[in-house]
Amino acid sequence: ANIMALIMAQRAANPAGEIILVASWPSNPDWIVSNNSQLGEYRAVEYSIANTLSDVFVADFSTTSLQILQKKTYADITGSGAAHPNDFMYVVFAQILLKTMLGI
């Protein structure tokens, strides 16, 4: 409901605008306040919204990050040890955004 309210507010201000929802990457599973168990739910809602509304897209950083974590440790991809990507993951994030925006 919160995401839909934000989209509707944005569309009221700029009806021609396109919207990219970002499926977040996981935080460190050893971090006490991690909400990784909800990532799948969030991603599913984002895809549901994108499939329902025109000009709404999903940049799925979540799925790609989880795939990378099958080969790398969390320490390999984080800048803070908790929930912030390092330079490698920012490049991955940029690639996902470009693919979402440009279809490349």
ChimeraX attribute file (.defattr): number of C-alpha atoms within 10 A of each C-alpha:
attribute: neighborCount
match mode: 1-to-1
recipient: residues
	/A:1	7
	/A:2	7
	/A:3	12
	/A:4	12
	/A:5	10
	/A:6	11
	/A:7	20
	/A:8	13
	/A:9	12
	/A:10	15
	/A:11	14
	/A:12	11
	/A:13	10
	/A:14	10
	/A:15	10
	/A:16	10
	/A:17	12
	/A:18	14
	/A:19	17
	/A:20	17
	/A:21	18
	/A:22	18
	/A:23	21
	/A:24	18
	/A:25	20
	/A:26	23
	/A:27	20
	/A:28	20
	/A:29	14
	/A:30	10
	/A:31	11
	/A:32	9
	/A:33	10
	/A:34	14
	/A:35	12
	/A:36	16
	/A:37	10
	/A:38	10
	/A:39	17
	/A:40	14
	/A:41	11
	/A:42	16
	/A:43	21
	/A:44	12
	/A:45	15
	/A:46	23
	/A:47	18
	/A:48	12
	/A:49	18
	/A:50	17
	/A:51	13
	/A:52	10
	/A:53	12
	/A:54	10
	/A:55	12
	/A:56	17
	/A:57	19
	/A:58	21
	/A:59	24
	/A:60	21
	/A:61	21
	/A:62	20
	/A:63	17
	/A:64	16
	/A:65	20
	/A:66	13
	/A:67	10
	/A:68	16
	/A:69	15
	/A:70	9
	/A:71	9
	/A:72	12
	/A:73	11
	/A:74	21
	/A:75	14
	/A:76	15
	/A:77	20
	/A:78	19
	/A:79	15
	/A:80	11
	/A:81	16
	/A:82	18
	/A:83	17
	/A:84	16
	/A:85	23
	/A:86	15
	/A:87	12
	/A:88	12
	/A:89	19
	/A:90	14
	/A:91	12
	/A:92	16
	/A:93	21
	/A:94	13
	/A:95	15
	/A:96	20
	/A:97	19
	/A:98	13
	/A:99	12
	/A:100	16
	/A:101	15
	/A:102	8
	/A:103	8
	/A:104	9
